[in-house]
Amino acid sequence: MKRFFPFAGLIVFLFTVMGICLGLFLAVSAPFRPGNPLFAAQHFAEEQRARLNFSESGKASYYLTLAERRSVDLVMLSNTNQEPAALQALADAIQHAEQAIAQAPESDRSALFEQMAVVAREGSVALASAHLSQAEIPDAYLALEARLATLQQLFAEDKITARDVFKARIRILLPYVPAETNRGVVASNPADSIDPHLVSFLEGSAGAEHAFFPLVGEHEALSCESCHTNGTFSGTPNQCIACHSQAAPANHFPGDCANCHNSFSWLDVRFEHRFASGRSCASCHLKDKPAKHFNGQCSSCHDTSAWKPARFNHQAAGATDCISCHTKNKPANHFAGQCSTCHTTNAWRPALFDHTGLTDCISCHTKNKPANHFSGQCSACHNTSAWKPATFNHETAGAVDCLACHSKVRPPNHYTGQCSTCHTTNAWKPATFNHQAAGATDCISCHTKNKPANHFAGQCSTCHSTNAWKPASNFNHTGQTDCISCHTKNNPANHFTGQCSQCHTTNAWKPATFNHQAAGATDCISCHTKNKPANHFAGQCSACHSTSAWKPASNFNHTGQTDCISCHTQNKPANHFSGQCSQCHTTNAWKPATFNHQAAGATDCISCHTKNKPANHYSGQCSQCHTTSAWKPANFNHAGLTDCISCHTQNKPANHYSGQCSQCHTTSSWGGATFNHTGQTDCLACHTSDRPANHYSGQCSQCHTTSSWGGATFNHTGQTDCASCHTKDRPSNHWSGQCSQCHNTSSWSGVQVKNHTFPVNHKNAEGVCARCHPSKTADWTCYQCHDRAKTEQKHSEKNIFDIATRCIACHPTGKN
């Protein structure tokens, strides 16, 4: 035990060092991205790496670096299942960076603001590629988009403070609406009908920016009069509490709503404990504590990220009296000493108790003993490591009277002598009994109850040995002729009543043979009547069967037999031909069977085959279409028949052409049908139901030919409103103008964008807009094709920095 603790300490130290090294590797190399199961471990390592920065400025700079890293992650994971997780990780990283900047010294903020401006621009570019998040988590997407836009606007100002940076997470700028939005709009009652969000202010004016209180999220639906009552604009309160004081729950945090909530959703709550004005944890969380919880500050065990996992530092708290907290955690009849005697502060298990010097096991473990257990000390069988395996030294204990302990363990009707007569002290099985040493000759005295019902009444030794019941030595039947005296009860029902030896041997019941000739057995019926199937041939079995086996049965001699019906009436299927079997079948087998329709003079097919006809079948004679050889193939002579509908109405599909079948089909087959469209101009009369949803509503002949639907052409000459037809053909986030601005009427490909200053065939772009514009045409990025890290490294070698949004400024033609 003395060696255990130093060894355990060394193991803990080595694992700690390995954990620190692994954490540094994850924090520096960042091999995992959001959405990966191992990203949580990497994020934890990054947070610990941030805490190692004892300089607030260094910590803020590191958080800004993490925000840049999350922007790259979002670009790489765009349009994948991990994209929403990457967007949330970027939002959290920017929030941490804002909070860290607010804590940095005033002298270092200028450099941090410049770095934050770069992060805001890069984040906006990355967000532009997050199409999936925009649809799946629109609130989070809009919140982050507004935050990044606010940060970019904020850093465009001359003077900003650390508090401004923190406030930027809820300050959203009102988007500028072009002046031409209101052209041609005349309201009957301007005071009531004009939407305040559609009023165009002069660009750059205070009204256009409305920066002091952004009208986004839930505020977007407000009218001007909701805040500016009685036509008064100056002095209108812009604090959340002015409107939402009544909405706060009882005992709510008394600070500004904007510290935790945003204008998009109350439930998207983010509380920063650093700006809680030094309030103690208990001032807010007292009612959250479970009953009889630790009454110290929450921060003693929990952090501000989540309640769990929680860790309590027993050493830092000077906790030596375990009982003061953990008394109620103890199981009933538990050890009354301090918990530290057996447990560590890491976990309750494994627990170790030092039994050194303790000999009175019973004082603690009496209640642990099973019923009727050995009454001596536990150490007689068990060790202090575990209850099992346990051993008992019968010799040391001088145990010769087995019955003193094991009487109750014996099965009912067990041998009454000492256990040692058959068993050893190692295990109950295998057990051996020396019949000779015990002078055991009267088997019946012990084994009567072991005998099966109606067993041989003599001594067991007559058939069995003392080694095992099986195999049992053969009974000596020598001189025994009266088998029935013993084996009557072994006979099956209706068995041969003679001696067993007539068929069986003394070795085994099977195989058994019966000599019919020796027994003079000619009257088969006398024995085998009950073996016959129902309605079987009533004659002797020997007429068909041999004495060797029932099968195969020799053919019945049908010679001279002409009246098949007399025997085979019940073999006929329902509605079968009523004539003699020989009309179709042979005496060899039922199948194959043939029927000579000519010989039978059969011309009236209906008389036999009416029930064979399918529903709504042709009612004429079968011979009109079928032959006497087989039902298929069948041919019908349509010559002179013009009224197809009279027969084929039910064959027509739903909404089928209502004219005669011969208009389109031939009498050879349904397939290969043709329709003469000559003179037909009203295509819609027939083809309305064939049109796809939202199809062109004009006549089919406008685009299609009468040969096939495919290869349809449309004359676009004079057509200028492409969007009226092709709006739904546009990809998501596509440019909303007319198709003719970029496409021609020949094909969608071969796009030529007018006034596009940058070459559309630049390297891998190949005219595909999404290569450079992954989200919308107003946003662009070069990092879809160019490796960002390598590009920045290459430019930094030439002392060129801050290149995130300057690619086109330096490379307007896409060349060096």
VEXBA-16678 format. One record per residue (C-alpha): residue in three letters; z, x, y. Coordinates in steps of 0.25 Angstrom, whole numbers, plus 5000, padded with zeros to 4 digits. Each point is the difference from the previous one (the first is absolute). Last residue first. Example, Ala and Ser with C-alpha at 12.3 -4.5 7.8 and 13.67 -1.06 7.14 Angstrom:
BEGIN
SER502950554996
ALA500249944986
// end
This chain:
BEGIN
ASN475449995158
LYS499249874997
GLY500349865000
THR499249975012
PRO501249975010
HIS500850124993
CYS501050045011
ALA500349865006
ILE499649934986
CYS501250084993
ARG501049985011
THR500949894994
ALA500850094990
ILE499750135006
ASP501350045007
PHE499850154998
ILE499050105002
ASN500550144999
LYS498850054992
GLU500950024988
SER500549865003
HIS498649944999
LYS499950054985
GLN501449954997
GLU499849875006
THR498749984992
LYS500650054987
ALA501249905002
ARG499149885003
ASP499050024989
HIS498749945006
CYS499349884993
GLN500949885003
TYR500750095010
CYS499049985011
THR500649875005
TRP499549885007
ASP500549885007
ALA499249895008
THR499149974988
LYS501249954991
SER500850054989
PRO499350124993
HIS499150045011
CYS499550144997
ARG499649984985
ALA500049845002
CYS498850015009
VAL499150044988
GLY498850075007
GLU500050124990
ALA501450035004
ASN500050134991
LYS499450095010
HIS499849935013
ASN498949894998
VAL500649915011
PRO499850115010
PHE501049975012
THR499549935012
HIS499849864994
ASN499249935011
LYS499449914990
VAL500550014985
GLN498850014990
VAL500449954986
GLY499050034989
SER500749914991
TRP500149855002
SER498549984996
SER498749955006
THR500549925012
ASN500650125007
HIS501450045002
CYS500850065012
GLN500049915011
SER499249904992
CYS501349964993
GLN500649945012
GLY501350045005
SER501450004992
TRP500050144996
HIS500650004986
ASN501550004997
SER499849944987
PRO498550014994
ARG499049905006
ASP499349914991
LYS500949885005
THR499450015014
HIS498650014995
CYS499549865003
SER500449965014
ALA500250155002
CYS498550035000
ASP499749925013
THR498750065004
GLN499049934991
GLY498650005006
THR499450074987
HIS501150004990
ASN499049954989
PHE500949994988
THR499650064986
ALA500549974986
GLY499750094989
GLY500849934990
TRP500049844999
SER498850004991
SER498549965000
THR500149885010
THR500250105011
HIS501350025008
CYS500450025015
GLN499549885008
SER499649934987
CYS501549974997
GLN500049905012
GLY501150035010
SER501550014999
TYR500150154998
HIS501250024990
ASN501449985003
ALA500449984986
PRO498850034990
ARG498849904999
ASP499749944986
SER500749875004
THR498949985011
HIS498950044991
CYS499349864996
ALA499849925013
LEU500350135008
CYS498650064996
ASP499349895008
THR498650065001
GLN499449974986
GLY498549995001
THR499850104989
HIS501450034994
ASN499549994986
PHE501250024991
THR500150094988
ALA500850014988
GLY500050124991
GLY501249954992
TRP500149864995
SER499150034988
SER498649964993
THR499949865006
THR499850065014
HIS500950005012
CYS499849985015
GLN499449865003
SER500049974985
CYS501549975001
GLN499749885008
GLY500749995013
SER501550005004
TYR500150145003
HIS501450044995
ASN501349975008
ALA500850024987
PRO499250074989
LYS499049914992
ASN500149984985
GLN500649865002
THR498749965006
HIS499150064989
CYS499649884991
SER499549905010
ILE499850105010
CYS498950074993
ASP499049875002
THR498750074998
LEU499850004985
GLY498650014996
ALA500250134992
HIS501550034999
ASN500050034985
PHE501450054997
ASN500350124992
ALA501350044993
PRO500450154996
LYS501049974995
TRP500549884991
ALA499550074987
SER499049984989
THR499849855001
THR499350025013
HIS500549965014
CYS499449935012
GLN499449874996
SER500550024986
CYS501449965005
GLN499649865002
GLY500149945015
SER501349995008
TYR499950135007
HIS501450045002
ASN501049945010
ALA501250064992
PRO499650104990
LYS499349954987
ASN500750034987
LYS500649864999
THR498649944999
HIS499650104989
CYS499949924988
SER499349865003
ILE499450075012
CYS499150094992
ASP499249884995
THR498950074993
ALA500750054987
GLY499149974988
ALA501050084992
ALA499050094995
GLN499550025014
HIS501450035005
ASN500350104990
PHE501550045002
THR500550144998
ALA501450054998
PRO500450155000
LYS501149984997
TRP500849904991
ALA499950104989
ASN499450034986
THR499749854996
THR499049995011
HIS500149925013
CYS499149915008
GLN499549884991
SER500950054989
CYS501249945008
GLN499549864997
GLY499849915012
SER501049965011
PHE499650115010
HIS501350035007
ASN500749915010
ALA501350074998
PRO499950134992
LYS499849984984
ASN501050064991
GLN500649874997
THR498749954994
HIS499950124991
CYS500349954986
SER499349874998
ILE499150035012
CYS499350114991
ASP499449904990
THR498950094994
GLN500850084990
GLY499150044988
THR500350155002
HIS501150015011
ASN500850104991
PHE501150045009
ASN499950145005
SER501150094995
ALA501250015009
PRO500250145006
LYS501249985001
TRP501049934993
ALA500350124992
SER500050064986
THR500149874992
SER498649965005
HIS499649895010
CYS498949895000
ALA500149914988
SER501250074996
CYS500849935010
GLN499949874992
GLY499449885007
ALA500449935012
PHE499250085010
HIS500950015013
ASN500349885009
ALA501250085006
PRO500150144995
LYS500550034986
ASN501250084997
LYS500849884997
THR499149974988
HIS500150144995
CYS500949994988
SER499649884992
ILE498750005007
CYS499650134993
ASP500049944986
THR499450114992
ALA501250094999
GLY500250054985
ALA501150095005
ALA499250124994
GLN498849955007
HIS500749985014
ASN500650144999
PHE500950005013
THR500150135008
ALA501150045010
PRO499850125010
LYS501149995005
TRP501449954995
ALA500450154997
ASN500350094989
THR500549904989
THR498649944999
HIS499549875005
CYS499049894995
GLN500549954987
SER501350095002
CYS500549905010
GLN500249894989
GLY499349875001
THR500249905011
PHE498850055008
HIS500449975015
ASN500049875007
ALA500950065011
PRO500250154999
ASN500850054988
ASN501250105005
LYS501049894996
THR499650004986
HIS500150154999
CYS501350034992
SER499949914988
ILE498549985002
CYS499850144996
ASP500449974985
THR499450124993
GLN501050115003
GLY499950104989
THR499850125010
HIS500149945014
ASN500850125004
PHE500149985015
ASN499350105008
SER500850095009
ALA500349955014
PRO499350085011
LYS500849975008
TRP501449965000
ALA500450155003
ASN500750124994
THR500949934990
SER498849954992
HIS499549864998
CYS499549924988
THR501149994990
SER500950075010
CYS500249875008
GLN500849944988
GLY499449874995
ALA499849875007
PHE498650025004
HIS499849945014
ASN499949855002
ALA500350025015
PRO500050145004
LYS501150104996
ASN500850075011
LYS501249904998
THR500250054986
HIS499950145004
CYS501550054999
SER500549944987
ILE498649984995
CYS499850154999
ASP501150024989
THR499850144997
ALA500650075011
GLY500850124995
ALA500350045015
ALA499450144997
GLN498849944993
HIS499749905011
ASN500150115011
PHE499749925013
THR499250065011
ALA499949975015
PRO498850055009
LYS500549955010
TRP501449985005
ALA499950135008
ASN500750145000
THR501349974994
THR499349974986
HIS499949864994
CYS500049954985
THR501550034995
SER500350055014
CYS500149855005
GLN501249984991
GLY499949894990
THR499849855002
TYR498550004999
HIS499449905010
ASN500149854998
PRO499849985015
PRO499550135008
ARG501150115002
VAL500250035015
LYS501449935000
SER500650084989
HIS499550135007
CYS501250065007
ALA501149994989
LEU499049984989
CYS499550155002
ASP501450054995
VAL499750154999
ALA500050035015
GLY500850135002
ALA499650005014
THR499450144999
GLU499349954987
HIS499449885007
ASN499550085012
PHE499449895009
THR498750025008
ALA499549945013
PRO498650015005
LYS500249935009
TRP501249985010
ALA499550105009
SER500350145006
THR501549994998
ASN499950004985
HIS500249894990
CYS500649994986
ALA501550045000
SER499850025016
CYS500149855001
GLN501550004996
GLY500449924988
SER499949854998
PHE498750004993
HIS499249875005
ASN500449864995
ALA499349945013
PRO499250105008
LYS500750115008
ASN499750005015
LYS501349935004
THR500850114994
HIS499250115008
CYS500950045011
SER501450034993
ILE499450004987
CYS499350145003
ASP501450075001
THR499550144999
LEU499650045014
GLY500150155003
THR498550015004
HIS499449855000
ASP499250045013
PHE499349875003
LEU498550005004
ALA499249895006
PRO498449995000
ARG500049915007
TRP500749955012
ALA499050075009
ASN500050115010
THR501450005004
THR500450054987
HIS500849934989
CYS501150034990
THR501250055008
SER499349965013
CYS500349864997
GLN501550025003
GLY500949964989
ALA500249864994
PHE499050014988
HIS499449874998
ASN500749884994
ALA499049905006
PRO498850075007
LYS500250075013
ASN499249965012
LYS501249935006
THR500750135001
HIS498850075006
CYS500450015015
SER501550055001
ILE499950054985
CYS499050115004
ASP501150075008
THR499350135003
ALA499049965011
GLY500050105011
ALA498949925007
ALA499150135000
GLN500450024985
HIS499749864996
ASN498650005006
PHE499549864998
ARG498549974997
ALA499249885002
PRO498649984994
LYS499949895005
TRP500449945014
ALA498750045006
SER499450095010
THR501250015009
ASP500850084990
HIS501149954991
CYS501350074995
SER500950045012
SER499049945009
CYS500549864997
GLN501350045007
GLY501349994992
ASN500649874994
PHE499450034986
HIS499749864994
LYS501149904996
ALA499049895001
PRO498650045002
LYS499650055014
ASP499049935008
LYS501049935009
LEU500550135006
HIS498550055002
CYS499949985015
SER501350065006
ALA500250074987
CYS498950105002
SER500650055013
ARG499249985013
GLY499550135007
SER499149935009
ALA499149944989
PHE498850095004
ARG500250104989
HIS500149884990
GLU498649975001
PHE499749854995
ARG498649964995
VAL499849864998
ASP498649944995
LEU500749864998
TRP499949965015
SER498550014999
PHE498850045009
SER500850025013
ASN500950124995
HIS501450004995
CYS501150114999
ASN500250065014
ALA499249905006
CYS501049894998
ASP500950085010
GLY501450024995
PRO501149904996
PHE499950024985
HIS500149854995
ASN501449944998
ALA499449864998
PRO498550014999
ALA499150035012
ALA499149885004
GLN500849965012
SER499850135007
HIS498550004997
CYS499449975014
ALA500750095010
ILE500550094988
CYS498650054998
GLN500050075014
ASN498849985009
PRO500749915010
THR499049945011
GLY500350075013
SER498749975006
PHE499149904994
THR500549865005
GLY499049894999
ASN501149904997
THR500350074986
HIS499450144997
CYS500550014986
SER499549894992
GLU499049965012
CYS499150124996
SER499849944986
LEU500550064988
ALA499150014987
GLU499950155002
HIS501650025000
GLU500049984985
GLY499250134998
VAL499550055014
LEU500349975014
PRO500550145005
PHE501250005010
PHE500050115010
ALA498650044996
HIS499349875006
GLU498850095000
ALA499049915006
GLY501049945009
ALA500550135005
SER498550045004
GLY499350114992
GLU498849914997
LEU500049885010
PHE500649884992
SER499249914991
VAL500749874996
LEU499849984985
HIS501450024996
PRO500549905011
ASP499249894992
ILE499549915011
SER500249854996
ASP501249955008
ALA499950065014
PRO498550004999
ASN499849854998
SER498549974997
ALA499850144996
VAL498750085003
VAL499650124992
GLY498750055003
ARG500550155000
ASN501450014995
THR499850114990
GLU499150085010
ALA501250065005
PRO500350084988
VAL501449984994
TYR500950125000
PRO501150004989
LEU501449985005
LEU500850134997
ILE501150004989
ARG501450055003
ILE500849994987
ARG499950144994
ALA499850065014
LYS501549975003
PHE500350134993
VAL499050085008
ASP500449935013
ARG501450044997
ALA499650154999
THR499449995014
ILE498649995005
LYS499350055013
ASP498550015002
GLU499549894991
ALA498950024990
PHE501250034990
LEU500449855001
GLN498649954998
GLN499850084987
LEU501449964995
THR499749855003
ALA498750004992
LEU500850074989
ARG501149895000
ALA498949895001
GLU499350054988
LEU501350024992
ALA500449865003
LEU498649944997
TYR500050074986
ALA501449964997
ASP499749855003
PRO498750004993
ILE500550054987
GLU498949964990
ALA498849995009
GLN500250115010
SER500650084989
LEU498750004992
HIS499250055012
ALA500950125003
SER498950095005
ALA500349975015
LEU501450044997
ALA499650144998
VAL499350015014
SER501249945006
GLY501050094993
GLU499250125005
ARG500149955015
ALA501549974999
VAL500350144993
VAL499250075011
ALA500849935011
MET501350034992
GLN499750155000
GLU499849995015
PHE501349935002
LEU500750104991
ALA499550115009
SER500649935013
ARG501249964992
ASP500650144999
SER500850015013
GLU500549864999
PRO500850034987
ALA499549934987
GLN500749874996
ALA498949905005
ILE499050094993
ALA500749984987
GLN500049855001
GLU498550005004
ALA499750094988
HIS500849914990
GLN499249885005
ILE498750084998
ALA500450034986
ASP500449864997
ALA498749945004
LEU499250114993
ALA500849974987
GLN499649855002
LEU498650035001
ALA500050094988
ALA500749894992
PRO498949905004
GLU498950104996
GLN500550034986
ASN499149894993
THR498850075006
ASN499149975012
SER500650125008
LEU500950104992
MET499450135006
VAL500049945014
LEU501449954999
ASP500550134994
VAL499450085012
SER500849915009
ARG501250034992
ARG499950155002
GLU499949985015
ALA501349924999
LEU500650114992
THR499750105011
LEU500649915010
TYR501249994992
TYR500050165000
SER499950005015
ALA501249905002
LYS500850094990
GLY499750135008
SER500349935013
GLU501449954994
SER500350144996
PHE500850004987
ASN498849984992
LEU500549994986
ARG500049855002
ALA498550005000
ARG499950074987
GLN501049904994
GLU499049895005
GLU498850074994
ALA500750024986
PHE500349855000
HIS498549975003
GLN499650094989
ALA500949934990
ALA499549865005
PHE498650054999
LEU500250024985
PRO499649864996
ASN498750025008
GLY499849885010
PRO500150105012
ARG499450144997
PHE500550114992
PRO499750155001
ALA500850025012
SER500050155000
VAL501250035010
ALA500949894996
LEU499750004986
PHE500250154998
LEU501349995008
GLY500549894991
LEU499650074987
CYS500850135005
ILE501249925004
GLY500049924987
MET499950144992
VAL501150055008
THR500949884997
PHE499650004985
LEU500450155000
PHE501449975006
VAL500249884991
ILE499850094988
LEU500950115005
GLY501149895003
ALA499849954986
PHE500250144994
PRO501250035009
PHE500649864996
PHE499850014985
ARG500650144998
LYS501449955002
MET499749884991
// end
